[in-house]
């Protein structure tokens, strides 16, 4: 039995939506058509690492995707291409991996991405654990 209080049934009934599995947190994000992965995750209550808030100006929101699914991804737009230059070169050049910006990626098919630092927003709007005194 799943005891994760945040896990909800995945509703894919929205026409044109796809499901993106975010690892290592292990959450399925339903991404409506024409919506970025980051916005869909935030709408579900996830806190996605970003500095620029989704303007492709920091590169912080990047995700790693198995290169075998690269042909299924929408093309990289010029704005995203510019933002990808801010992702560390070693990350962009890893063998077997494609790097995309979650703030710009509007997936058109189900896929799995890796993004460390994604977490559930805490109740009360506080995003970091309480500091004990």
N, C-alpha and C positions, 0 to 999 in steps of 0.2 A: 504494500500500500504506500502511495506517495504521500509524504507528510510535509512537503514544501508548501508553506502558506501562500507563496506567490504564484505557484503553478496554477494555471487556469486552462480549461479546455481550449484548444486551438480552434477558432471559428474561421473557417475558410469559405464561408458562404458569400462573402462580399465578392461580387463579380470582378474578375481580373486580379484578385489578390493572390499573393504567393507567400510561402512560408520560408523564412530564413532562420536556420538554427545557428545561434550564437554560442560559440565555445570560447573559453572553458566554463562559462557560467551555465551552459546547458539549457538555454531558454529558446523556445520557438517564438519568433516575432512574425506576426501576420502583417504583411506590407501591402497596403492597397495600391492599385494601379496608379502610376505617376507620382508616388510618394517615395521619398528617400528612406533608406534603411534606418538612418539615425532618427528621423522624425517619427517613423512608425514605432521604433523602440521607445522613444520618449513618451509617446502617446500611451504606451502600455505601462508606463511607470518606471522605466529604466533610466538610469543616469548614464549618459554616453560621454566618454572623455572628449572634450573639445575646448579650445581656447577662443576661437572666433565665432562660435555659436552656429556654425553650419554654412559659412560663406566661402569655404574652400580656400581660406587664407592662412591656415596654420598647419595642416597636415596631421594634426593630432588624432583625428577620428578614423585614420586608416584601418582597413581590415585586410587580413590575409585570406586568400582563396586558392584552393587547389587549381593549378593551371589547366587541369583536364577539363574544367567547366568553363574556362575562359571564352570559348566560342559561344556559350549560351548567355554571356553577359552583354548588356547594351554597350555600344561604343563609348569610349572616353571622350567627353566634350572638352573643348579648349580650356574652360574654366577649371575643370577637374585636372587636366594635364598640368596646368600651371601649379595647382595645389599639391599635386603628387611630387613635384620637385622639392617640396619641403620635408618629405618623408626621408629619413636617413637612407643613404645609398645602399648600405649593407642590407637593409630590410627590403628595398626594391629589387635587389639582385639575388635574392635567395633562390636557389634551384627549386623548381617545382611549384613555385608560388607566384600568384598575381596579386598585386597590391592595388586596392581601390579606396576612394574616400567614401565613407558611409554617409556623409552629408550630401553627396552627389549621386551615389549609386541608387538607381531605381530598378531593382531586379525585375526580370520578366519571367523567371522560372525559380522553382524551389532550389535552395542551395544551402551550404554550410560555410560559415565564415569564422575566423578566429579573431577575437579582439579582447585583449586583456584590459582590465579596468572597468568593464561594464558591470554595473551593480544595480540593485533595486534602490529606488529612492526610499529614504526612511520616512516614517510617519512624521507629520508636523513640518515637512519641507526641509528637514535637516539631512544633508547628504553625507555627512561624515559621522563616524561613531562618537558617542559622548565620551568626553575625557573624564576619567575618574579622579577624584581629589584624594 
